[in-house]
Amino acid sequence: MTIILLTLVALTLYVAAAGMLARPMFGRAASLNRPAALLATLAVVAHAAVLVGMHPGTLDLHFFAALSLVGYVIAALTLLVNLWRPIAALGVIVFPLAATLLAVDVFLTPRTVPEAMEWQIKLHVAVALLAFGVLAIAAVFAILLAMQERALRHRQFDSWMRILPPLTLTEALLFRLIGTGFVLLTLTLLTGILFVENLFGQHLVHKTALSIIAWLVFGALLFGRRRYGWRGRRAVNLTLTGMAFLVLAFLGSKFVLEVVLHRAT
């Protein structure tokens, strides 16, 4: 009952925070950034309490539990980004997504028993989750950047534009996030090499290969930005391509094995 109550609290707070940030879309004067940040912080705390309460002292990495954990990480990172540069549109997208992933895990899927992990593997997983979260937020920024460029090109200044930052700021934040995510992804691959036994085993070879491809895509984008000044549509396409490979690496195989084939990963 406590888990259900905490989940309902988190869902309500996530949705309320997103609603406050989305006010300009509905003709209101401005986003309520500070109250929304407070509600979102409480939602993230409640979300964390649900994750801990369901499996104290362990990490459940089964598919839907992993999705809820990813939602929590992305929501928490969104709060950190908004402390640095308040971006209302980011919360409008991320907070309902985190709420949805939490609700699916708690209400729509059966309970799973997580496997015991040594601290080295927990470190590897933690770094991987941070890398995925940062690059997922970068992907959201890439989508926002594409929306802004399209709106400016077609002179369609609709309600979405009211909660978007200036185009140059969106692009600058995009590349800072990609740079941070690239470092974390590099550490993920290094800790995998150091700590994960049989990294190229049957259930890990595709994850490893796809992660390396994503690393190469993001590395190429950062090099192209520095050397050739890549930006705009090219930056958006490469960011979303790299993220697609990362989603397949982190979640694609788990979905096929656990949800479709009903096998353990």
Contacts in CASP RR format, 6 or more apart in sequence:
PFRMAT RR
TARGET T0000
AUTHOR 0000-0000-0000
METHOD contacts of the structure
MODEL  1
MTIILLTLVALTLYVAAAGMLARPMFGRAASLNRPAALLATLAVVAHAAV
LVGMHPGTLDLHFFAALSLVGYVIAALTLLVNLWRPIAALGVIVFPLAAT
LLAVDVFLTPRTVPEAMEWQIKLHVAVALLAFGVLAIAAVFAILLAMQER
ALRHRQFDSWMRILPPLTLTEALLFRLIGTGFVLLTLTLLTGILFVENLF
GQHLVHKTALSIIAWLVFGALLFGRRRYGWRGRRAVNLTLTGMAFLVLAF
LGSKFVLEVVLHRAT
2 53 0 8 1.000
3 50 0 8 1.000
3 53 0 8 1.000
3 54 0 8 1.000
3 106 0 8 1.000
4 106 0 8 1.000
6 46 0 8 1.000
6 49 0 8 1.000
6 50 0 8 1.000
7 46 0 8 1.000
7 50 0 8 1.000
7 102 0 8 1.000
7 103 0 8 1.000
7 106 0 8 1.000
7 107 0 8 1.000
9 42 0 8 1.000
9 43 0 8 1.000
9 46 0 8 1.000
10 43 0 8 1.000
10 44 0 8 1.000
10 46 0 8 1.000
10 47 0 8 1.000
10 50 0 8 1.000
10 99 0 8 1.000
10 102 0 8 1.000
11 43 0 8 1.000
11 99 0 8 1.000
11 102 0 8 1.000
11 103 0 8 1.000
13 39 0 8 1.000
13 40 0 8 1.000
13 42 0 8 1.000
13 43 0 8 1.000
13 46 0 8 1.000
14 40 0 8 1.000
14 43 0 8 1.000
14 47 0 8 1.000
14 75 0 8 1.000
14 95 0 8 1.000
14 96 0 8 1.000
14 98 0 8 1.000
14 99 0 8 1.000
14 102 0 8 1.000
15 95 0 8 1.000
15 96 0 8 1.000
15 99 0 8 1.000
16 36 0 8 1.000
16 39 0 8 1.000
17 36 0 8 1.000
17 37 0 8 1.000
17 39 0 8 1.000
17 40 0 8 1.000
17 43 0 8 1.000
17 91 0 8 1.000
17 95 0 8 1.000
18 36 0 8 1.000
18 91 0 8 1.000
18 92 0 8 1.000
18 95 0 8 1.000
18 96 0 8 1.000
19 36 0 8 1.000
19 92 0 8 1.000
20 31 0 8 1.000
20 32 0 8 1.000
20 33 0 8 1.000
20 35 0 8 1.000
20 36 0 8 1.000
20 39 0 8 1.000
21 31 0 8 1.000
21 32 0 8 1.000
21 33 0 8 1.000
21 36 0 8 1.000
21 88 0 8 1.000
21 89 0 8 1.000
21 91 0 8 1.000
21 92 0 8 1.000
21 95 0 8 1.000
21 163 0 8 1.000
22 31 0 8 1.000
22 88 0 8 1.000
22 92 0 8 1.000
22 163 0 8 1.000
23 29 0 8 1.000
23 30 0 8 1.000
23 31 0 8 1.000
23 32 0 8 1.000
24 30 0 8 1.000
24 31 0 8 1.000
24 88 0 8 1.000
24 159 0 8 1.000
24 162 0 8 1.000
24 163 0 8 1.000
25 92 0 8 1.000
25 159 0 8 1.000
25 160 0 8 1.000
25 162 0 8 1.000
25 163 0 8 1.000
26 159 0 8 1.000
27 159 0 8 1.000
27 162 0 8 1.000
31 86 0 8 1.000
31 88 0 8 1.000
31 163 0 8 1.000
33 82 0 8 1.000
33 86 0 8 1.000
33 88 0 8 1.000
36 88 0 8 1.000
36 91 0 8 1.000
37 79 0 8 1.000
37 82 0 8 1.000
37 83 0 8 1.000
40 75 0 8 1.000
40 78 0 8 1.000
40 79 0 8 1.000
40 91 0 8 1.000
40 95 0 8 1.000
41 79 0 8 1.000
43 75 0 8 1.000
43 95 0 8 1.000
43 98 0 8 1.000
43 99 0 8 1.000
44 72 0 8 1.000
44 75 0 8 1.000
44 76 0 8 1.000
44 79 0 8 1.000
47 68 0 8 1.000
47 71 0 8 1.000
47 72 0 8 1.000
47 75 0 8 1.000
47 98 0 8 1.000
47 102 0 8 1.000
48 72 0 8 1.000
50 68 0 8 1.000
50 102 0 8 1.000
50 106 0 8 1.000
51 68 0 8 1.000
51 69 0 8 1.000
51 72 0 8 1.000
54 60 0 8 1.000
54 65 0 8 1.000
54 106 0 8 1.000
54 111 0 8 1.000
55 65 0 8 1.000
55 114 0 8 1.000
58 114 0 8 1.000
58 116 0 8 1.000
58 117 0 8 1.000
59 69 0 8 1.000
59 114 0 8 1.000
59 117 0 8 1.000
59 122 0 8 1.000
59 125 0 8 1.000
60 66 0 8 1.000
60 69 0 8 1.000
60 112 0 8 1.000
60 114 0 8 1.000
61 69 0 8 1.000
61 114 0 8 1.000
61 115 0 8 1.000
61 125 0 8 1.000
61 254 0 8 1.000
62 112 0 8 1.000
62 114 0 8 1.000
62 254 0 8 1.000
62 258 0 8 1.000
63 251 0 8 1.000
63 254 0 8 1.000
63 255 0 8 1.000
63 258 0 8 1.000
63 259 0 8 1.000
64 104 0 8 1.000
64 105 0 8 1.000
64 108 0 8 1.000
64 109 0 8 1.000
65 105 0 8 1.000
65 109 0 8 1.000
65 112 0 8 1.000
65 114 0 8 1.000
66 250 0 8 1.000
66 251 0 8 1.000
66 254 0 8 1.000
67 101 0 8 1.000
67 104 0 8 1.000
67 105 0 8 1.000
67 251 0 8 1.000
68 101 0 8 1.000
68 102 0 8 1.000
68 104 0 8 1.000
68 105 0 8 1.000
68 106 0 8 1.000
69 129 0 8 1.000
70 101 0 8 1.000
70 129 0 8 1.000
70 132 0 8 1.000
70 133 0 8 1.000
70 136 0 8 1.000
70 250 0 8 1.000
70 251 0 8 1.000
71 97 0 8 1.000
71 98 0 8 1.000
71 101 0 8 1.000
71 102 0 8 1.000
72 98 0 8 1.000
72 102 0 8 1.000
73 129 0 8 1.000
73 130 0 8 1.000
73 132 0 8 1.000
73 133 0 8 1.000
74 94 0 8 1.000
74 97 0 8 1.000
74 98 0 8 1.000
74 133 0 8 1.000
74 136 0 8 1.000
74 137 0 8 1.000
75 94 0 8 1.000
75 95 0 8 1.000
75 98 0 8 1.000
77 130 0 8 1.000
77 133 0 8 1.000
77 134 0 8 1.000
77 137 0 8 1.000
78 90 0 8 1.000
78 91 0 8 1.000
78 94 0 8 1.000
78 95 0 8 1.000
78 137 0 8 1.000
81 87 0 8 1.000
81 90 0 8 1.000
81 137 0 8 1.000
81 173 0 8 1.000
81 177 0 8 1.000
82 90 0 8 1.000
82 91 0 8 1.000
85 165 0 8 1.000
85 169 0 8 1.000
85 173 0 8 1.000
87 165 0 8 1.000
87 173 0 8 1.000
88 163 0 8 1.000
89 144 0 8 1.000
89 160 0 8 1.000
89 163 0 8 1.000
89 164 0 8 1.000
89 165 0 8 1.000
90 137 0 8 1.000
90 140 0 8 1.000
90 141 0 8 1.000
90 144 0 8 1.000
92 163 0 8 1.000
93 140 0 8 1.000
94 137 0 8 1.000
94 140 0 8 1.000
117 125 0 8 1.000
120 191 0 8 1.000
120 194 0 8 1.000
120 195 0 8 1.000
121 195 0 8 1.000
121 196 0 8 1.000
123 191 0 8 1.000
123 195 0 8 1.000
124 188 0 8 1.000
124 191 0 8 1.000
124 192 0 8 1.000
124 195 0 8 1.000
124 196 0 8 1.000
127 184 0 8 1.000
127 187 0 8 1.000
127 188 0 8 1.000
127 191 0 8 1.000
128 188 0 8 1.000
128 250 0 8 1.000
130 181 0 8 1.000
130 184 0 8 1.000
131 181 0 8 1.000
131 184 0 8 1.000
131 185 0 8 1.000
131 187 0 8 1.000
131 188 0 8 1.000
132 246 0 8 1.000
132 250 0 8 1.000
134 177 0 8 1.000
134 180 0 8 1.000
134 181 0 8 1.000
134 184 0 8 1.000
135 177 0 8 1.000
135 178 0 8 1.000
135 181 0 8 1.000
135 185 0 8 1.000
135 214 0 8 1.000
135 218 0 8 1.000
135 242 0 8 1.000
135 243 0 8 1.000
135 246 0 8 1.000
136 243 0 8 1.000
137 177 0 8 1.000
138 174 0 8 1.000
138 177 0 8 1.000
138 178 0 8 1.000
138 181 0 8 1.000
138 239 0 8 1.000
138 243 0 8 1.000
139 239 0 8 1.000
139 240 0 8 1.000
139 243 0 8 1.000
141 170 0 8 1.000
141 173 0 8 1.000
141 174 0 8 1.000
141 177 0 8 1.000
141 239 0 8 1.000
142 174 0 8 1.000
142 235 0 8 1.000
142 236 0 8 1.000
142 239 0 8 1.000
142 240 0 8 1.000
142 243 0 8 1.000
143 236 0 8 1.000
143 240 0 8 1.000
144 164 0 8 1.000
144 170 0 8 1.000
145 167 0 8 1.000
145 170 0 8 1.000
145 171 0 8 1.000
145 174 0 8 1.000
145 232 0 8 1.000
145 235 0 8 1.000
145 236 0 8 1.000
146 233 0 8 1.000
146 236 0 8 1.000
147 160 0 8 1.000
147 164 0 8 1.000
148 161 0 8 1.000
148 164 0 8 1.000
148 167 0 8 1.000
148 170 0 8 1.000
149 167 0 8 1.000
149 232 0 8 1.000
149 233 0 8 1.000
149 236 0 8 1.000
150 156 0 8 1.000
151 157 0 8 1.000
151 158 0 8 1.000
151 160 0 8 1.000
151 161 0 8 1.000
152 167 0 8 1.000
164 170 0 8 1.000
165 173 0 8 1.000
171 231 0 8 1.000
171 232 0 8 1.000
171 235 0 8 1.000
174 235 0 8 1.000
174 239 0 8 1.000
175 222 0 8 1.000
175 225 0 8 1.000
175 235 0 8 1.000
178 218 0 8 1.000
178 221 0 8 1.000
178 222 0 8 1.000
178 239 0 8 1.000
179 218 0 8 1.000
179 222 0 8 1.000
181 218 0 8 1.000
182 215 0 8 1.000
182 218 0 8 1.000
182 219 0 8 1.000
182 222 0 8 1.000
185 211 0 8 1.000
185 214 0 8 1.000
185 215 0 8 1.000
185 218 0 8 1.000
185 246 0 8 1.000
186 215 0 8 1.000
188 211 0 8 1.000
189 211 0 8 1.000
189 212 0 8 1.000
189 215 0 8 1.000
192 199 0 8 1.000
193 199 0 8 1.000
196 204 0 8 1.000
198 204 0 8 1.000
199 208 0 8 1.000
200 208 0 8 1.000
203 253 0 8 1.000
203 257 0 8 1.000
203 265 0 8 1.000
206 249 0 8 1.000
206 253 0 8 1.000
207 249 0 8 1.000
207 250 0 8 1.000
207 253 0 8 1.000
208 249 0 8 1.000
210 245 0 8 1.000
210 246 0 8 1.000
210 248 0 8 1.000
210 249 0 8 1.000
211 245 0 8 1.000
211 246 0 8 1.000
211 249 0 8 1.000
213 242 0 8 1.000
213 245 0 8 1.000
214 242 0 8 1.000
214 243 0 8 1.000
214 245 0 8 1.000
214 246 0 8 1.000
214 249 0 8 1.000
217 238 0 8 1.000
217 241 0 8 1.000
217 242 0 8 1.000
217 245 0 8 1.000
218 238 0 8 1.000
218 239 0 8 1.000
218 242 0 8 1.000
220 238 0 8 1.000
221 230 0 8 1.000
221 235 0 8 1.000
221 238 0 8 1.000
221 239 0 8 1.000
224 230 0 8 1.000
225 231 0 8 1.000
225 235 0 8 1.000
230 238 0 8 1.000
253 265 0 8 1.000
254 265 0 8 1.000
257 263 0 8 1.000
257 264 0 8 1.000
257 265 0 8 1.000
258 264 0 8 1.000
258 265 0 8 1.000
END
